[in-house]
Amino acid sequence: MTSTYPGPVAVEAAPSRNVLGIIALITAILGTIFACVPGALILGWVLLPIAFVLALVSLFLKGKKRGAGIVGLIVSVVGTVVGVIVFFAVVADAFDDAFSDETTVSAPEEDEGGDDEAASGAEDEAATEEAADVAAASDDDDATADDAEQGTRANPYPLGSEITASDWAVTVNSVDLDATDAVLAENPFNEDPEEGHSYILVDLSVQYIGDDPEGDIPMVSVDYVSAEGNTFRSSDMMTVAPDSFDSMSTLYEGATSTGNIAIHVPADGVEDGVLKVSPGMFADDVFVAVD
């Protein structure tokens, strides 16, 4: 009787370390970090695709562990998504910086010399008391205006304020709220205002404070906003204003142009409106009182 002995049983070797998967994971982590740094975005965008390919290849290596490759694949995908978000955030911020213009306002100094004269006469004293009574009756309105940010419709800057952007400085010198006769007398082709409307004249000075050696034409605008919130522009009714403001001539650094613009506005409550001044194409609008 013969005995048979089974041959040696083949034992499957345990999966070995997947070096390619580890490299993919490290590359993905570095790519994600660089993709979150605005100054190193390009390096992140180079590393992340490389990590993705290496991680994908590492998953198909026989006899190799796949854990590092799987994690590397996930990190590379997540890093790409984060990199896209950071990229668009950087682009949006750069776009905002390129197409925004900070606006500053310098209000005129109050005349202190008139205070002594006002207190010297009985008539001035009576006028002061009357003004105080009127002010007391409108405390609620004043409180609302004081609470509002200066330069808004509720709390406009006074006439004479200098509104400055990067290239232009605009000053509204005065406003004639009853300028219909003056506008019609200036040019026979100026049309009569519509029923219930009139013309106002806005006297403004615009100075070019940019440094372009070629100069520039005034890129500013002044509109009238009624108490109801409607906007009226000088282009609504084409007219030739007395001492018209020249908006087409090139100004060079330091040069100033002064003149009037005529705006067709509702006659009722014209004194309750405000002017909306924009000292540049991308500058913030600032509101100025009309009296």
C-alpha positions in Angstrom: 0.0 0.0 0.0 1.5 3.2 -1.1 0.9 6.6 0.5 0.6 9.8 -1.4 1.6 13.2 0.1 0.0 16.4 -1.1 2.4 18.9 -2.7 3.1 22.3 -1.1 0.2 24.6 -1.0 0.8 28.0 -2.7 0.3 30.8 -0.3 -0.7 34.2 -1.9 1.7 36.9 -0.9 0.4 39.8 1.1 0.1 43.0 -1.0 3.2 45.1 -0.8 3.6 48.8 -0.3 2.4 50.8 -3.2 5.1 53.4 -3.7 3.4 54.9 -6.7 0.2 55.4 -4.6 2.2 57.1 -1.8 3.9 59.4 -4.4 0.4 60.3 -5.8 -0.9 61.1 -2.3 2.0 63.3 -1.4 1.7 65.1 -4.8 -2.0 65.6 -4.3 -1.6 67.1 -0.9 1.1 69.5 -2.1 -1.0 70.4 -5.2 -4.0 71.2 -2.9 -1.9 73.4 -0.7 -0.4 75.3 -3.6 -3.9 75.6 -5.2 -5.1 77.5 -2.2 -2.3 80.0 -2.3 -3.0 82.9 -4.8 0.6 83.3 -5.7 1.2 79.6 -6.3 -2.0 78.7 -8.1 -0.1 77.6 -11.3 2.1 75.1 -9.4 -1.0 73.6 -7.8 -2.7 73.3 -11.2 0.4 71.4 -12.4 0.7 69.0 -9.5 -3.0 68.1 -9.1 -3.4 66.5 -12.6 -0.1 64.6 -12.1 -1.4 63.3 -8.8 -4.7 62.2 -10.3 -3.0 60.2 -13.1 -0.5 58.6 -10.7 -3.2 57.7 -8.2 -5.3 56.1 -11.0 -2.4 54.1 -12.3 -1.5 52.9 -8.8 -4.9 51.3 -8.4 -4.2 48.8 -11.2 -0.8 47.6 -10.0 -1.0 43.9 -9.1 0.1 42.9 -5.6 0.2 46.4 -4.4 -1.8 48.1 -1.6 -4.4 50.5 -2.9 -5.2 52.6 0.1 -2.7 55.4 -0.6 -3.8 55.5 -4.2 -7.5 55.8 -3.3 -6.8 58.6 -0.9 -4.5 60.3 -3.4 -7.3 60.1 -6.0 -9.8 61.7 -3.7 -7.5 64.4 -2.5 -6.6 65.3 -6.1 -10.2 65.7 -7.0 -11.1 67.7 -3.9 -8.0 69.9 -4.4 -9.0 70.6 -8.0 -12.5 71.8 -6.8 -10.9 73.9 -4.1 -8.4 75.3 -6.6 -11.2 76.3 -9.0 -13.0 78.2 -6.2 -9.8 80.0 -5.2 -9.0 80.8 -8.8 -12.4 82.5 -9.4 -12.1 84.3 -6.0 -8.8 85.7 -7.1 -10.0 86.7 -10.5 -13.1 88.4 -9.0 -11.0 90.3 -6.6 -8.6 91.4 -9.3 -11.6 92.4 -11.5 -13.1 94.4 -8.7 -9.8 96.2 -8.1 -9.4 97.0 -11.7 -12.9 98.3 -12.2 -13.6 100.1 -9.0 -12.5 103.7 -8.1 -12.5 104.9 -4.5 -14.3 108.1 -4.0 -13.4 110.7 -1.4 -15.2 113.9 -0.4 -13.8 117.1 1.1 -16.6 119.3 2.5 -16.1 123.1 2.5 -15.2 124.8 5.7 -17.9 126.8 7.3 -17.7 130.6 7.3 -16.9 131.6 10.9 -16.9 135.3 10.2 -20.6 135.6 9.8 -21.4 134.4 13.3 -20.3 137.7 15.0 -22.3 139.8 12.6 -25.4 137.6 13.1 -25.3 138.2 16.8 -24.8 141.9 16.6 -28.3 143.1 15.4 -31.7 142.7 16.8 -33.1 141.6 13.4 -30.5 138.9 13.1 -31.4 137.8 16.6 -35.0 137.5 15.7 -34.2 135.6 12.6 -32.1 133.2 14.6 -35.0 132.6 17.0 -37.3 132.0 14.1 -34.9 129.6 12.5 -34.7 127.8 15.9 -38.4 127.4 15.9 -38.4 125.9 12.4 -35.6 123.6 13.4 -37.4 122.4 16.4 -40.5 121.6 14.3 -38.3 119.4 12.1 -36.4 117.5 14.7 -37.5 114.1 13.5 -36.4 114.8 9.9 -33.0 116.1 11.2 -32.5 113.0 13.3 -33.2 110.8 10.4 -30.7 112.7 8.2 -28.1 112.6 11.0 -28.4 108.8 11.3 -27.9 108.3 7.6 -24.4 108.1 6.2 -23.2 111.4 4.7 -23.2 111.5 1.0 -26.5 109.6 0.7 -29.8 111.0 -0.5 -31.0 111.3 3.2 -27.8 113.2 4.2 -26.2 114.8 1.1 -23.0 116.8 1.2 -23.3 120.6 1.0 -22.6 122.6 -2.1 -19.0 123.4 -2.6 -17.8 119.9 -1.6 -15.0 118.5 -3.6 -15.7 114.9 -4.8 -12.5 113.1 -5.9 -11.7 109.9 -7.6 -8.4 108.6 -9.1 -8.5 111.0 -12.1 -11.1 113.6 -11.5 -12.1 116.1 -8.8 -15.6 117.5 -9.1 -17.0 120.5 -7.2 -20.6 121.7 -7.5 -20.3 125.4 -7.0 -24.0 126.4 -7.1 -27.4 125.4 -8.3 -30.0 127.8 -9.9 -33.4 126.1 -9.2 -35.3 128.6 -11.4 -33.3 128.9 -14.6 -35.9 128.4 -17.2 -35.8 132.0 -18.5 -32.0 131.9 -18.7 -31.9 128.6 -20.6 -34.6 129.7 -23.1 -32.8 133.0 -23.7 -29.5 131.3 -24.3 -30.5 129.6 -27.6 -33.7 129.9 -29.7 -33.6 126.2 -30.4 -33.9 125.3 -26.7 -37.3 123.7 -26.2 -39.8 125.0 -23.6 -40.0 122.7 -20.6 -42.9 120.3 -20.4 -45.9 121.3 -18.3 -45.1 121.0 -14.6 -41.4 121.1 -15.3 -38.6 123.6 -15.4 -34.9 123.9 -16.0 -32.2 124.1 -13.3 -28.6 125.1 -13.9 -25.8 123.3 -12.1 -22.5 125.2 -12.0 -19.6 122.8 -11.6 -15.8 122.7 -11.8 -14.0 119.6 -12.9 -10.2 119.2 -12.5 -8.1 116.5 -14.1 -5.8 115.0 -11.4 -4.7 112.0 -13.4 -1.2 111.5 -14.8 -1.9 110.4 -18.4 0.4 112.5 -20.6 -2.3 112.3 -23.3 -4.8 113.8 -21.0 -8.5 112.8 -20.9 -12.0 114.2 -21.4 -14.1 114.7 -18.3 -15.6 111.3 -17.5 -18.0 112.7 -14.9 -21.7 113.0 -14.6 -24.2 115.1 -12.5 -27.8 114.1 -12.4 -30.8 115.4 -10.4 -32.8 113.0 -8.2 -36.2 114.1 -7.1 -37.7 113.6 -3.7 -39.7 110.7 -5.1 -36.5 109.0 -6.3 -36.7 109.7 -10.0 -33.5 110.5 -11.9 -33.2 113.3 -14.4 -30.2 113.7 -16.7 -29.0 116.6 -18.8 -29.3 114.4 -21.8 -33.1 114.0 -21.3 -33.7 117.3 -22.9 -31.0 118.5 -25.3 -30.3 122.2 -24.5 -27.5 124.7 -24.8 -26.9 126.1 -21.3 -25.5 129.6 -20.5 -21.8 129.3 -20.0 -22.1 125.6 -20.9 -19.8 123.1 -19.4 -17.4 121.7 -21.9 -17.3 118.0 -21.6 -15.6 117.2 -24.9 -12.3 119.1 -24.6 -9.2 117.2 -23.4 -7.8 118.3 -20.0 -4.3 117.7 -19.0 -2.9 117.2 -15.5 -3.9 120.0 -13.2 -6.3 121.7 -15.7 -9.8 122.7 -14.7 -13.0 123.2 -16.7 -16.0 125.2 -15.2 -19.4 125.7 -16.6 -23.2 125.0 -16.4 -25.3 122.0 -17.2 -29.0 122.4 -17.7 -31.4 119.7 -16.4 -35.1 119.4 -17.1 -36.8 118.6 -13.8 -40.2 118.6 -12.1 -41.0 122.2 -10.9 -43.0 121.1 -7.9 -40.7 120.4 -4.9 -37.5 121.0 -6.9 -35.7 122.2 -3.8 -36.4 118.8 -2.1 -34.3 116.9 -4.6 -30.5 116.2 -4.6 -27.7 116.0 -7.1 -26.1 112.6 -7.8 -22.4 113.2 -8.7 -20.1 110.6 -10.2 -16.5 111.6 -10.5 -15.5 108.8 -12.8 -16.8 105.9 -14.9 -16.1 103.4 -12.1 -16.4 105.7 -9.1 -19.0 105.6 -6.4 -21.9 108.0 -6.7 -22.2 110.8 -4.1 -25.2 112.9 -3.3 -25.0 116.7 -3.0 -27.7 119.1 -1.7 -29.1 121.6 -4.2 -29.2 124.6 -1.8 
